[in-house]
Amino acid sequence: MAILSPDEARRMARMEFAIVVQTDLCAFLNAAQNFPNMSKENICLLILQFPDATDLLTETEWRQCGSTLLPNAQAITLITDEKNVVYVYDISQTNKHTAEEPVPDAEKAYHALVDVLKTDVIELENTQERMAYYHEKKWYVNLRTNYEDRFYYIICHLIAQVLESEKDIDSITACDMAAYMICRKYGVSTSKINTSVLQRAISRLSAGGQEKTIYAAMNCLNAPVFRDLKAIYTGQTKDRELQRKKEEEQAKKDAAQKEKDEARIQLLANQQAYQMAEMLAQQKVDAFIQSVPAPLRGVLEKIRRKES
């Protein structure tokens, strides 16, 4: 595809999103699983230009990483704002494309997930017809289940926890979309997710509901538990630990700043309340002075001028 102008990119993204929510939601989720922070417009542009993208940088950024573009590399247009676009390239379009990437593996994904849970998973012959469940800070799985089933049922529980704070979304649809992306990312079967039902569910929502629900599903992949899963699965636990420390430090800074802001707001509110009280008191004094006979009024006016 040729390089797109900002207007062309926005127009094509809008058209593709309309198609996605009506007939091809899986294509959107397949592209979104690697870019949960990307806008829906840019996910749509990826579908049209490079649906299998996994790692995107500009040509300059790839050079800074010590990589060069392959001769046949074609730019991928993404939207940055209302007036601008950026041209990026996938890692497969560089000389770094031979780097080993973790192969999707359900068993490996399940064991990585168990490491994230930081608790032993108890296997039972009878789990009351449930495949996996959480009770009193322990995970239980049915012995009859395979690694894919265990992975699926556990992440659905974790996704539901992440979505608890979300508002104005179709939580069931968001949960299924997030589960689809996470399962597919780690080579776990998505057969338990009825994609036809999922497609109908998202198409029936209002435009605002579609957007909020889709973004809620994508944001699930940014939850700490799933970022930890990715780090363990890919062997990047040290990088994740450093990232976590930075996030904790930033959270402390944000909390301290919030406390300062709240204190400042409270001080301003107190000052405004005090000024309002003084104003009301003055209005009452003025009203009282105006209500007394003229001779006494003059005396009161003199007293007030002396006090001021």
C-alpha angles and dihedrals in degrees: 000000000000122000109278130225118230092258093047092048094051093046094049092046092053092049093048093048090053088054093045097055092047105040116354113042093142091062088056093048092046090057095038096054091080097040110042092158095054123105119253089245092058092045087056091050089052090053089055097043112022114357094173095057115138106168124023130192136151119258090257092050092050090051090051087055090054096255132120131207120255116246093252096047113136122201120249114217118222130176119245100176142331094297107025143060134191128217116224139172132217121239089248087065092060136070086256091070092100091064111122114258122194109263114233107259124171096204093049090047092052094051090047088052091051088053089053092051089057092212137090114261111229116220116213133182091218121037096164091264091304117125095209135352144168122236131165093348093309133105121225127192133186114249090224092064125094126221093270093054092046092049092048098049094045095049091048088058091048092047091051089055091051092050095050092093095047118105135200094019137115094250096190092053092044090050092051092048092050091047090050092053095045094046093048091047091058100037095256118146115261093198092114090063112080099217093187091059089044091053092050092047095054093042091055094056123095117259091260092046092051093053096045093046093048093048091046089055092048092047090058088072088060093056112117093244093058094042087053089050091053092048094051093043093051096039094245098125094130092054090047092050091052089047091050092052090051090049091050091049090048091048090053091049091048091049092049091048091048090052090051092048092049091049091050092048090049091050091051090047091051091049092049091048091051091049091048091050091051090048093050091047090051091049090052091050091049091049091049093049091050090052097057125082117280098253092052090042091061092051092051092048091054091050092050092049091052092050092050 
